[in-house]
């Protein structure tokens, strides 16, 4: 790739600002065509070459604006991983499992590359190919954590762009090997969400539980009157016990999972009790060795003769709590994101099954706007391992099952009100590997992908959803 005479001066600016790479977001479903095509083409270049874009990130409007400005044959690169347009594309359903491609910083110096100090199609954008145009970029703004950290008048400059003419060759996508698809002459596509769970490639679960006072409402669970908090604690403890059981092999508790329980209301706390109190992620072996207490509970079992009830002993690590005054989910999402960032950093480069977050609540949230929650959820859902993106479930429970329910919908047309629409926007589009289990639960044909949410669901259904949400593809030979 031929370099501009100004490339050394550009490098000096980048070095001062600590900028080492550029970024381009796309959907995981587009990776196969990017690899087989030898790199990233502009959307116009794809059209000209007959390259099918499975999930285009740009809208019809953005393409028309590109044409109006003569930018249709440029690949758009940014200085930020957290591009607002990625979250807009997620919100509008154009992409569902985003991945962020890292581009060699040398692309800035290629002949024909343009620079824009904000979105290049804006009327007020300064756009050009000279060192002066490059120097005009607001580098203090593009290196901010996200655009919300900037003053309103400075936010447009967060979207400064580097526009590469026509094509970015595959060898300049520096993390293209990180998505589980072999990059060689014989393309062998790999389906996401198929990684085996082993001790070398574990996965993670975060149970995020509403602890607000509304969870003190009474319900009937397994034939016993109790609070919603009691019922949810039983269900979460049972699910954790099941995860521990899956890890036992030849009298050894293997480290297939990292598990965290997070409670929230007006504050965010670790849900573990006893010796594990205050911890975030813990291992199955630690759980096996540190039960908080054992209790006797009644459980219902369906048989051919009907429903029978028996008393059984169960381990508890999580206590029912319902004493917090608010339901500040935004604080909980911040905490969950920080846990995931650390976990993903610790497992960087490993082909791990993606972490799963299961959020259980009985009411609406307060303390921030819905659009801010959607932004936070999209940031969580855009995190990934080579095997796929983080999966975020949002399950709304009620004491009695007597209301219209939005339940694992396949489209937003299936939700009934603004609250369920918000839950829909917060939740992940599930991969096809979940279809068979969902089809059994919903009595459907199992051909359409579902969104990981439910509103107005009862506790029996919560148990079924927890079973579906905790995958069992463990390779116990490893």
PyMOL commands that set and color helices and strands:
alter all, ss='L'
color gray80, all
select helices_A, chain A and resi 7-17+28-36+43-49+60-68+84-91+105-109+131-135+139-142+147-149+155-159+170-172+176-179+213-216+228-246+274-276+284-289+329-346+370-381+412-414+418-426+432-442+459-469
alter helices_A, ss='H'
color red, helices_A
select strands_A, chain A and resi 21-27+39-41+74-78+98-104+114-116+127-128+161-165+167-169+203-210+218-221+224-227+248-249+252-253+257-264+268-270+282-283+293-303+306-316+356-361+384-385+388-389+391-397+406-407+453-457
alter strands_A, ss='S'
color yellow, strands_A
deselect
rebuild
show_as cartoon
